[in-house]
Amino acid sequence: MKIEENTDRMKMRRARKRVQELKGFYRHLMVYLTINTVIIIVKIAGNSNYGDTFMGPFWHFSTFATPLFWGIGLGFHAMKVFSPNWVFGHKWEERQIQKYIEQEKKEAEKFR
C-alpha cells in the first residue's frame, strides 16, 4: 500500500511538472506572437506615415532580427517541452536517479 501511494505521488508530481512546462511554453509563445506582431505593425504603420526614415526600410534586417532570434530560442524551448529525449530528457533523468539510488544502496551495504 505504501509503495502504491509513493508511486501515485511521483506520478502526480511528474504530471504537475509536465503541465507547468507546457504552460510555460504556451505563455512564451503568446508573448512572442504578441510582441512581434506589435513590432511588425508599428514598423508598417511608421513606414507608411514617415517613409523609410522611421526605423529604416521595412525589409531591413533589423525589422526581422527580433522575431528571428527569439524564434530560434522559442524553437529550443519547444524541443525541450515536446521532444521526449531532448539532450537531458525524462529517460536520462530516470537513469540518473536510478544510478544514484544504486550508489547509495551500495554505500549503505558497506557500512553494515
C-alpha positions, 0 to 999 in steps of 0.5 A: 500500500505504501509503495502504491501511494509513493508511486501515485505521488511521483506520478502526480508530481511528474504530471504537475511538472509536465503541465507547468512546462507546457504552460510555460511554453504556451505563455512564451509563445503568446508573448512572442506572437504578441510582441512581434506582431506589435513590432511588425505593425508599428514598423508598417504603420511608421513606414507608411506615415514617415517613409523609410526614415522611421526605423529604416526600410521595412525589409531591413534586417533589423525589422526581422532580427527580433522575431528571428532570434527569439524564434530560434530560442522559442524553437529550443524551448519547444524541443525541450517541452515536446521532444521526449529525449531532448539532450537531458530528457525524462529517460536520462533523468530516470537513469540518473536517479536510478544510478544514484539510488544504486550508489547509495544502496551500495554505500549503505551495504558497506557500512553494515 
